[in-house]
């Protein structure tokens, strides 16, 4: 009798222990394989991550809108598990400052939209070819390149050179033109002017070829530099000129279209390597979407801004004959393409 009672008591205790484990949220040994199986099948949820994205220009610009399109598509495809935190209007610094921060590590900036030529000192030597004066005859010419087999080679060059960043996708912000505080009617009027440049060999050569004086000023200080006479002019795409209110201090623009504003969105290798393959694919897919979005809106947005500037009385000068401009900068074109002459010719021939 006592023996039977002891067996019954032991059974009750075991039942109570199992029930207690379940009530506390603990898994019994038989449940563990099921969890591991689910993990192997990829049914576990990814942790939420936030990627900080730097943008020098305001969100209402072509590149700002492109960044927003990328953000929205990433968050849609990831079900909100990947968030893109866009820090716009240069709050994280100029493009070179941003790239320095990205390459310095620490994860303060994960992604950025940058001008292709800004990558030259960061292992993107080939990308310099995209900013050579008068390379692209029109937007279609650029997009022929951006959708070609050559494009990925340019995007991945900094990563392959060990710089610590890689390109995700291309975009453009329109042709770049000179704008000045003084009236300019033609190429001859630029002679002797102090024109703002970033410290870039191609832009320095361009300005010198036109007979002007290249003057390095950070983008964040450009408005005041124009206002106080530190520089007489600068160059930007039309939409950026308007969004940064440069027309208030430099109300003259000559449409020479010396460079198409080719841009890349880049991500640090540090941030990329922390992503799962699925998350990386989401960024790539969103990049394709944002690139196509950029292609659709760029020209229309630029034309709308240009008409608004004309209506506001800004002095807009059309260049009817681009040949003298091309001849003036022939030297910098030859010098800066010498290392990749054949590759540059491939780009030229894509028109």
C-alpha positions in Angstrom: 0.0 0.0 0.0 2.8 2.3 1.0 4.7 1.4 -2.2 1.7 2.2 -4.4 1.2 5.5 -2.6 4.8 6.5 -3.2 4.6 5.8 -6.9 1.4 7.9 -7.2 3.0 10.7 -5.3 6.1 10.6 -7.6 3.9 10.7 -10.7 2.0 13.8 -9.4 5.3 15.6 -8.6 6.5 15.0 -12.2 3.3 16.3 -13.6 3.5 19.4 -11.5 7.1 20.0 -12.5 6.3 19.8 -16.3 3.3 22.1 -15.8 5.4 24.5 -13.9 8.1 24.6 -16.6 5.4 25.3 -19.3 3.8 28.1 -17.1 7.2 29.8 -16.7 7.7 29.9 -20.5 10.5 27.3 -20.4 10.7 24.7 -23.0 10.7 21.0 -22.3 13.5 19.0 -23.9 11.1 17.6 -26.5 10.4 21.2 -27.8 14.0 22.2 -28.5 14.4 20.3 -31.8 11.3 22.0 -33.1 12.9 25.4 -32.3 16.1 24.4 -34.0 14.3 23.2 -37.0 12.4 26.5 -37.4 15.7 28.3 -37.1 17.2 26.2 -39.9 14.2 26.9 -42.1 14.6 30.6 -41.7 11.3 31.2 -39.9 12.8 33.1 -37.0 12.3 36.9 -37.2 15.2 39.2 -38.0 16.1 41.9 -35.4 15.3 45.5 -36.3 18.2 47.5 -37.6 18.6 51.2 -38.4 21.0 52.5 -41.1 22.0 56.2 -40.9 21.9 57.7 -44.4 23.7 61.1 -45.0 22.5 63.5 -47.7 24.1 66.9 -48.3 21.1 68.5 -50.0 17.6 69.1 -48.7 14.9 66.4 -49.1 13.0 68.4 -51.8 15.9 68.1 -54.3 16.1 65.3 -56.9 18.6 63.4 -54.8 16.7 64.0 -51.6 13.5 62.6 -53.2 15.6 59.6 -54.5 16.8 59.0 -50.9 13.3 59.1 -49.6 12.1 56.6 -52.3 14.9 54.2 -51.3 14.0 54.5 -47.6 10.4 53.8 -48.2 11.1 50.8 -50.4 13.5 49.3 -48.0 11.1 49.7 -45.1 8.3 48.2 -47.2 10.3 45.2 -48.4 11.6 44.5 -44.9 8.2 44.9 -43.2 9.7 47.7 -41.2 12.6 45.6 -39.9 15.2 47.7 -41.7 14.8 51.5 -41.1 16.7 54.1 -43.0 17.4 57.3 -41.0 18.0 60.1 -43.6 20.0 63.0 -42.2 19.6 65.6 -44.9 20.7 69.2 -45.6 24.3 68.5 -44.8 23.8 68.1 -41.0 26.4 65.4 -41.0 28.9 67.4 -43.1 30.0 67.8 -46.7 30.5 64.8 -48.9 34.2 64.5 -48.0 33.4 64.8 -44.3 30.8 62.1 -44.6 33.1 59.8 -46.5 35.9 60.3 -43.9 33.4 59.5 -41.1 32.2 56.3 -43.0 35.8 55.1 -43.6 36.8 55.9 -40.0 34.5 53.2 -38.7 32.4 53.2 -35.6 29.0 53.1 -37.5 28.0 56.7 -37.0 27.2 56.9 -40.8 26.3 53.7 -42.6 25.2 55.1 -46.0 25.4 58.2 -48.1 24.5 59.7 -51.4 27.6 61.1 -52.9 28.8 62.6 -56.2 30.7 60.0 -58.2 33.8 62.1 -58.5 34.0 62.4 -54.7 35.1 58.8 -54.6 38.3 59.4 -56.5 40.5 59.8 -53.4 38.7 56.8 -51.8 39.6 54.1 -54.2 37.1 55.1 -56.9 39.5 56.1 -59.6 37.2 54.9 -62.4 34.3 56.9 -61.1 36.3 60.1 -61.9 35.6 59.3 -65.6 32.0 60.1 -65.0 32.8 63.7 -64.1 35.1 64.5 -67.0 33.7 67.7 -68.7 31.3 67.2 -71.6 31.4 63.4 -71.5 27.7 62.8 -71.5 25.8 64.5 -74.4 22.4 63.9 -72.7 20.7 62.0 -69.9 20.0 59.0 -72.1 23.8 58.7 -72.7 24.4 58.5 -68.9 21.7 55.9 -68.3 23.1 53.8 -71.1 26.2 53.6 -69.0 24.4 53.2 -65.6 22.5 50.2 -66.9 25.4 48.7 -68.7 27.7 45.8 -67.7 30.4 48.4 -66.8 28.3 50.0 -64.0 28.8 47.3 -61.3 32.6 47.4 -62.0 32.5 51.1 -61.1 30.3 50.6 -58.0 32.4 47.9 -56.5 35.8 49.4 -57.2 36.3 51.2 -53.8 35.4 47.9 -52.0 37.8 45.9 -54.1 40.5 48.4 -53.4 40.0 48.0 -49.7 38.5 51.5 -49.0 35.7 50.1 -46.9 32.7 51.3 -48.9 30.8 49.9 -51.9 28.2 51.4 -54.3 24.7 50.2 -54.3 23.1 52.1 -57.2 23.4 55.0 -59.5 21.4 58.2 -59.9 21.8 61.7 -61.3 20.9 65.2 -60.3 21.0 66.9 -63.7 23.6 68.7 -65.6 25.8 71.0 -63.6 26.1 74.7 -64.7 28.0 77.8 -63.5 26.2 80.5 -61.5 27.6 83.8 -60.6 27.1 87.0 -58.6 28.0 89.1 -61.7 26.2 88.9 -65.1 27.8 86.3 -67.5 26.9 86.3 -71.2 29.5 83.8 -72.4 32.6 81.9 -71.7 34.8 85.0 -71.9 33.0 86.6 -68.9 34.3 83.8 -66.6 37.9 84.8 -67.1 39.5 86.1 -63.8 36.5 85.1 -61.7 37.0 83.2 -58.4 34.9 80.1 -58.8 34.2 77.7 -55.9 35.4 74.1 -56.3 35.7 71.2 -54.0 39.3 70.1 -53.9 39.1 67.9 -57.0 41.6 67.7 -59.9 39.0 67.5 -62.6 37.0 70.5 -61.3 40.2 72.5 -60.7 41.3 71.8 -64.3 37.9 72.7 -65.7 37.9 76.1 -64.0 41.5 76.9 -64.9 40.8 75.9 -68.5 38.0 78.4 -68.6 40.4 81.1 -67.5 38.9 81.4 -64.0 40.5 80.9 -60.6 39.5 77.7 -58.7 38.8 78.5 -55.0 38.2 75.8 -52.5 35.2 76.5 -50.2 33.2 73.9 -48.3 29.6 73.4 -49.5 28.2 74.5 -46.1 30.0 77.8 -46.4 29.2 78.5 -50.1 26.2 80.8 -49.5 28.1 83.1 -47.2 31.2 83.0 -49.5 29.0 84.2 -52.4 27.4 86.8 -50.2 30.7 88.3 -49.0 32.6 88.1 -52.2 35.0 85.3 -51.2 34.0 83.7 -54.5 32.3 85.2 -57.6 30.5 82.0 -58.5 30.2 78.2 -58.3 28.5 75.3 -60.1 25.6 73.0 -59.2 22.7 71.2 -60.9 19.7 73.5 -61.3 17.6 71.9 -58.6 20.3 72.1 -56.0 21.0 75.8 -57.0 17.3 76.6 -56.2 16.9 74.4 -53.1 20.0 75.9 -51.4 18.8 79.4 -52.2 21.9 80.3 -54.1 19.8 82.4 -56.5 19.4 85.0 -53.7 23.1 85.8 -53.7 24.1 84.7 -57.3 21.2 85.4 -59.6 23.0 84.6 -62.9 23.3 81.1 -64.4 24.8 80.0 -67.7 23.7 76.6 -68.9 27.0 75.2 -70.1 26.1 71.7 -68.8 29.8 70.8 -68.3 29.1 67.7 -66.2 26.2 65.5 -65.6 25.8 65.1 -61.9 26.3 61.4 -61.6 25.8 60.1 -58.1 26.1 56.9 -56.2 24.5 55.6 -53.0 27.3 53.9 -51.0 27.3 51.7 -47.9 30.2 50.9 -45.6 31.5 47.3 -45.7 31.1 47.3 -41.9 27.4 47.9 -42.2 27.0 45.6 -45.2 28.7 42.7 -43.5 26.4 42.9 -40.5 23.4 42.3 -42.7 22.0 38.8 -43.6 21.9 37.8 -47.2 18.2 38.4 -47.2 18.7 42.0 -45.8 21.4 42.7 -48.4 19.0 41.6 -51.2 16.4 44.0 -49.9 18.8 46.9 -50.1 19.8 45.9 -53.7 16.2 45.5 -54.7 15.3 48.9 -53.2 18.3 50.4 -54.9 17.0 49.3 -58.3 13.7 50.9 -57.5 15.2 54.1 -56.3 17.5 54.3 -59.4 14.5 53.9 -61.7 12.6 56.5 -59.7 15.5 58.9 -60.0 15.5 58.4 -63.8 11.8 59.1 -64.1 11.7 62.3 -62.0 15.0 64.0 -62.7 14.5 65.8 -66.0 10.9 66.8 -65.2 11.8 68.1 -61.8 14.7 70.1 -63.2 12.6 71.7 -66.0 10.0 72.7 -63.5 12.6 74.4 -61.3 14.2 76.1 -64.3 10.9 77.6 -65.4 10.3 78.9 -61.9 13.7 80.5 -61.8 13.0 82.3 -65.1 9.6 83.4 -63.8 11.4 84.9 -60.7 13.6 87.0 -62.9 16.8 85.0 -62.5 19.2 85.7 -65.4 19.4 82.3 -67.3 21.7 82.2 -70.3 21.6 79.5 -72.9 24.8 78.3 -74.5 24.2 77.9 -78.2 27.7 76.7 -79.2 29.4 74.4 -76.7 32.5 73.9 -79.0 34.6 76.8 -77.4 33.9 75.4 -74.0 35.0 71.9 -75.0 38.2 73.2 -76.7 39.1 75.3 -73.6 39.1 72.2 -71.3 40.6 69.7 -73.8 43.8 69.6 -71.7 42.1 68.4 -68.5 40.1 65.8 -70.4 43.2 64.3 -71.9 45.2 64.4 -68.6 42.5 63.0 -66.4 41.5 60.1 -68.7 45.0 59.0 -69.7 45.2 56.2 -67.1 41.9 54.7 -68.3 41.8 55.8 -71.9 40.1 52.8 -73.4 37.6 52.5 -70.6 36.7 56.2 -71.0 36.3 55.7 -74.7 33.8 52.9 -74.0 31.7 55.4 -72.0 31.9 58.0 -74.7 30.7 55.5 -77.3 27.6 54.6 -75.3 25.7 57.7 -76.6 
